[in-house]
Amino acid sequence: MNRKRFLLLGFIVSLLSLAVLPPVESSAGEAMILVVGTVTSGGTFVGERGEKYNIGANETGVDLSKNEGKKVLVTGYVEEKEGKKILMVTSYQLWSPFGEAPAGEEKEE
C-alpha cells in the first residue's frame, strides 16, 4: 500500500513540475510538447484530451506510426501546414502509468 502511495505521489510531483517548466524550443523555434495519447490508423495520433495530430514523416515519427493502437508518451513539436497539426516526434516511449518505461521500448531521434 505504501509503495502505491509513493508511486502516485511521485507521478503527481512529476506532472506538477511539467506545469511550471517553461517550454523548450526546438532548433526550428517551435515550442516542445510532451503528450500522452494513442497512435491511430493512417499515421495519426490522438492525445488524451482529444487533440488530433498527423504524425510527421521524420524517422522517429515513421517508427511511432508502427505502434498503432498503443498508448505512448511523445515528445516533439507541432507544425501547422494547410490548417493541419503535424506532430514532429523527437522521442517516444510506450506509456506506463507510473512513468516506468517498459524495457527496450524507448525510441529517440
C-alpha positions as CSV (number, residue, x, y, z in Angstrom):
1,M,0.0,0.0,0.0
2,N,2.8,2.4,0.8
3,R,4.5,1.7,-2.5
4,K,1.4,2.6,-4.4
5,R,1.1,5.9,-2.5
6,F,4.8,6.6,-3.0
7,L,4.5,6.0,-6.8
8,L,1.3,8.0,-7.0
9,L,3.0,10.9,-5.2
10,G,6.0,10.7,-7.5
11,F,3.7,10.8,-10.5
12,I,1.8,13.8,-9.3
13,V,5.0,15.7,-8.5
14,S,6.3,14.9,-12.0
15,L,3.2,16.2,-13.6
16,L,3.3,19.4,-11.5
17,S,6.9,20.0,-12.3
18,L,6.0,19.9,-16.0
19,A,3.3,22.5,-15.5
20,V,5.8,25.1,-14.1
21,L,8.7,24.5,-16.5
22,P,9.0,27.0,-19.4
23,P,8.5,25.5,-22.9
24,V,11.7,24.3,-24.6
25,E,12.2,25.4,-28.2
26,S,13.3,23.1,-31.0
27,S,16.1,24.2,-33.3
28,A,13.4,25.5,-35.7
29,G,12.0,27.7,-32.9
30,E,8.8,25.7,-32.1
31,A,7.8,25.0,-28.5
32,M,8.5,21.4,-27.5
33,I,5.5,19.5,-26.1
34,L,5.1,16.3,-24.0
35,V,1.8,14.5,-24.7
36,V,0.3,11.1,-23.9
37,G,-2.1,9.6,-26.4
38,T,-2.8,6.7,-28.8
39,V,-1.4,6.1,-32.2
40,T,-4.3,5.6,-34.6
41,S,-4.6,4.4,-38.2
42,G,-3.5,6.5,-41.1
43,G,-0.5,8.0,-39.3
44,T,-2.4,10.0,-36.8
45,F,-2.1,10.5,-33.0
46,V,-4.9,11.4,-30.6
47,G,-3.9,12.9,-27.3
48,E,-5.7,12.0,-24.0
49,R,-7.6,15.4,-24.2
50,G,-8.9,14.6,-27.7
51,E,-6.4,16.7,-29.6
52,K,-5.6,15.2,-33.1
53,Y,-2.3,15.4,-34.9
54,N,-0.9,13.9,-38.1
55,I,2.4,12.2,-37.3
56,G,5.4,13.9,-39.1
57,A,7.3,11.9,-41.7
58,N,10.7,12.1,-39.9
59,E,12.4,8.8,-38.9
60,T,11.1,8.8,-35.3
61,G,7.6,9.7,-36.5
62,V,7.5,6.9,-39.0
63,D,8.7,4.5,-36.3
64,L,6.0,5.7,-33.9
65,S,3.3,5.1,-36.6
66,K,4.1,1.4,-36.4
67,N,2.6,1.3,-32.8
68,E,-1.0,1.6,-34.0
69,G,-3.5,1.1,-31.1
70,K,-0.8,1.6,-28.4
71,K,-0.7,4.3,-25.8
72,V,2.5,6.3,-25.9
73,L,4.3,9.3,-24.3
74,V,5.6,11.5,-27.1
75,T,8.0,14.5,-27.0
76,G,8.1,16.7,-30.1
77,Y,6.8,19.9,-31.5
78,V,3.8,20.9,-33.6
79,E,3.9,22.5,-37.0
80,E,0.8,23.8,-38.9
81,K,0.6,23.0,-42.6
82,E,-2.5,23.7,-44.6
83,G,-4.6,24.0,-41.5
84,K,-3.5,20.6,-40.1
85,K,-1.4,20.0,-37.0
86,I,1.7,17.9,-37.7
87,L,3.4,16.4,-34.7
88,M,7.1,16.2,-35.4
89,V,8.2,13.5,-33.0
90,T,11.7,13.8,-31.4
91,S,11.2,10.8,-29.0
92,Y,8.6,8.5,-27.6
93,Q,8.1,5.6,-25.3
94,L,5.2,3.2,-24.7
95,W,3.1,4.5,-21.9
96,S,3.4,3.1,-18.4
97,P,1.1,4.6,-15.8
98,F,3.8,5.4,-13.3
99,G,6.4,6.7,-15.7
100,E,8.4,3.4,-15.8
101,A,9.5,2.8,-19.3
102,P,9.0,-0.9,-20.4
103,A,12.3,-2.5,-21.1
104,G,13.6,-1.7,-24.6
105,E,10.6,0.3,-25.6
106,E,12.1,3.8,-25.8
107,K,13.0,5.5,-29.1
108,E,14.8,8.8,-29.6
109,E,15.8,10.6,-32.8
